[in-house]
Amino acid sequence: MAVSLCSLTISFSSLTFSSQISGKPNSLSFPLSKSKSLTKPQTLAVSASVASPSESEAVDLKKYVKSRLPGGFAAQTIIGTGRRKCAIARVVLQEGTGKVIINYRDAKEYLQGNPLWLQYVKVPLVTLGYENSYDVFVKAHGGGLSGQAQAITLGVARALLKVSQDHRSPLKKEGLLTRDSRIVERKKVGLKKARKAPQFSKR
């Protein structure tokens, strides 16, 4: 009996000891959560402080355009507006080395390096031999990149008329002063698209 009583007292003491131990982790969990909450803002601060090179280049180009065009696009003299489908482009020409900047970005980057779209932009200048004589500044919106590129063509051609009226005949001969009025035909009621009809069934 004495042995059993001793074993019981030992077991009770161990139980009380384990309950004390089990209470400690709860008190220890609070400083752990605090330490985690302290480490998270440090990682956020580091990620926010890093700036990508493309953003810095965009800021530099924006400053460059504003320095070249004091008063904005509307205050310039050699300006032309071009339209194609849903796209509208305002074009300003200034004497320079042949740079093309669209919406404060380099033309090659903005037009995704597409050679056809880049050719559209430079066709009027190449026609008159001015590809390295003027810098082109463009604000374009609406439509897609293809429509914007063709709108820029018309805008550049119209701006070149402000330089000299003698440019009209060579530009008109190449068809660069004609506004392309083709747009997507509207869908009709009862048809799948503008003209495509559902499959005909006799029975």
Secondary structure as GFF3:
##gff-version 3
##sequence-region A 1 203
A	DSSP	alpha_helix	2	49	.	.	.	ID=ss1
A	DSSP	alpha_helix	53	68	.	.	.	ID=ss2
A	DSSP	three_ten_helix	73	75	.	.	.	ID=ss3
A	DSSP	beta_strand	79	84	.	.	.	ID=ss4
A	DSSP	beta_strand	87	95	.	.	.	ID=ss5
A	DSSP	beta_strand	100	102	.	.	.	ID=ss6
A	DSSP	beta_strand	105	106	.	.	.	ID=ss7
A	DSSP	alpha_helix	107	110	.	.	.	ID=ss8
A	DSSP	alpha_helix	115	128	.	.	.	ID=ss9
A	DSSP	beta_strand	134	141	.	.	.	ID=ss10
A	DSSP	alpha_helix	145	163	.	.	.	ID=ss11
A	DSSP	three_ten_helix	165	167	.	.	.	ID=ss12
A	DSSP	alpha_helix	168	173	.	.	.	ID=ss13
###
